[in-house]
Amino acid sequence: MAHIDAGKTTITERILFYTGKVHRIGEVHDGAATMDWMEQEKERGITITSAATTCLWKDYRINLIDTPGHVDFTVEVERSLRVLDGAVAVFCAVGGVEPQSETVWRQADRYAVPRIAFINKMDRIGADFYKAVEMIEKRLGARPLPLQIPFGSGEMFTGLVDLVLMKGIIYQESTLGAVFEEVEIPKDLVEKARQMRQEMLEMLTDFDDDLMARYLDDGDVDDPQLIISAIRKGTLKVQIVPVLCGSAFKNKGVQRLLDAVVSYLPSPLDVPPVLGHLPDSEEDELVERLASDDEPFSGLAFKIMTDSYVGRLTFVRAYSGVIKAGSYVYNSSSGQKERISRILQMHANKREERNHLHCGDIAAVVGLKSTRTGDTLCEKEHPIVLEKMVFPEPVISVAIETRTKADQDKLSNALVKLSDEDPTFQVRVDPETGQTLISGMGELHLEVLVDRMLREFKVEANVGAPQVAYREALAGPVTVETKFVRQSGGHGQYAHIKVRFDLLERGKGFIFENKVIGGKIPREFISPVEHGIRDAITAGGEGGYPLVDLKATLIDGSYHEVDSSDLAFKIAGSMSVKDAVRNAGVLLLEPIFDVEITVPVEYLGDVMNDLAARQAKIGGIHQKKDLQLIGASVPLSRMFGYATALRSLTQGRAVFSMQFSHYAQVKKDRSEEILAGLKGSA
């Protein structure tokens, strides 16, 4: 996992080469990387979808997933971290910790994933190992533990010093790094190596009492296995991050990285038992499954993929037990039983048949028709629901329509399959205009999806200009009393509720609370009220954008013995939201993005003027060698087409990255203009 262009796919290609999985190294810039198998990935030289493979290193099986670095495809990192036991965070030796590095690091923090850091591109001009380590500590709040230091940097990078063994390693260029020799540490590095080793041992005394005793007695530890054991303990507790270095492109340091993966990252047995709850029970009633083949089967479906030969593939991580091809599995999230017809070990987009899926394995299964991303698969006799994945909401939408009537069915089929694969890709029909709107995480995300429709599904489509996915919030707290009464001879409909709507902090979503006492509304009608309110806030307020950051408290009401029904109370719940919008009014919220721009100093003034015109708030400007680093937060609506504008302002010499930060209130005059425009178009 890493920022764009840190070298994730290049490292993966070397791992496949050294483990004997491939016999020729594929390069990203040639469009020949094994793991970048999609046409769009080959053309653009970027990773779009996470690709899974498995390889053997020193009798250990390593399940490996190569994830994208671009923020538009952040869902791929999210779902990979949810099912993996460890991660290699890759940093560029020149750029250090970049914006997307911070995003993936926070995602790994959320799932408490142990990490190794690999400082790549030591062969680049401007590479600085020590600066990158310092940035890991300061910007990520981690405790980096360098296990190696480099011999030189840039073109002079020839090898590294192993601080555990206190040996130098020199790589032979002619053998693609497959052959290396151990040498004495160069004289000019001996003092630095001793100092770094002392710091390493001092940090490790926190994790191993034997090592502490040995270190206090002798001032050093001459047992490498004891040091490795202490590093492993600290890494598994997510309290330290071992740091290695190398240059994947020049084939240096990758075997040492594989050794570190085996030595320091957890096997399925090192991970705590997976926790879940029983279907239809409270989420705080936890059940656990041990990582053992003897336990009942439990697994998580973390990715759906459409394969042109096999059809729908569901990627599953097995947490406990064993499942056989041809057997049935129970989807405890949806309550359906499905048959696994085949189990496939994936190697990017190539397939290998397997008979069983064992505890700790990651593989793709064929035959699951109604399983979605995040669903739990288990045995019906031993049900469990594992923790679901949470995905970010899309921030950008475009209207899409087919060029011919004949393509309409093909478009529907393509949209269903693509939204199955990608939880951050959403499709809806605008009730006012009848247009089909597709929403995603950014311009590149939607561009790639539209390209896939054309190539994979042969759908010729026209795409509208990008639209920002605004949100709405109530302007203030409000209490509403809503009655839904219909008399039509015989049974009528009756529901009466009183709801208090309060505002929540930005980003808190929606909370429903029932405070009705004395049985004024029977329990069976409470849930329909909540469903009605949820449906109405999704449908939106004045502009049709979803209402967010809202707490609805049901405080009073009444019912009719004969005429009250689930439907009546659901409609009343929905009506109460409309009443609240009418009485309190709404605020329009827009997505704000954090933008980081690296620009040569001579173009700084032009770029700053352009940012001011885009209503940017400048967070800070930092010097980085002969470049300036600008940090700013900018409304997404002002960033469309920014890549082209920045290129023309700086003759293509500036680069930028952006990621979603938060939703903020739109200024009143612009808000009225946007809402008026929506009403006009309707």
Helices and strands as residue ranges (DSSP letters): H 8-18, G 28-30, H 39-44, E 51-57, E 60-66, G 71-73, H 74-83, E 87-92, H 99-110, E 115-120, H 129-140, E 144-146, E 148-151, G 154-156, E 159-162, E 167-171, G 173-175, E 180-183, H 187-204, H 209-218, H 224-236, E 241-245, H 254-264, G 268-270, E 274-277, E 286-289, E 298-307, E 311-320, E 323-324, E 328-331, E 336-339, E 342-347, E 350-354, E 356-357, E 362-366, E 376-378, E 385-386, E 396-402, G 405-407, H 408-421, E 426-429, E 436-440, H 443-456, E 461-463, E 467-468, E 471-474, E 478-486, E 493-503, E 510-514, G 523-525, H 526-539, E 550-558, H 566-584, E 586-600, G 601-603, H 604-613, E 617-624, E 627-635, G 636-638, H 642-650, E 655-665, H 668-681
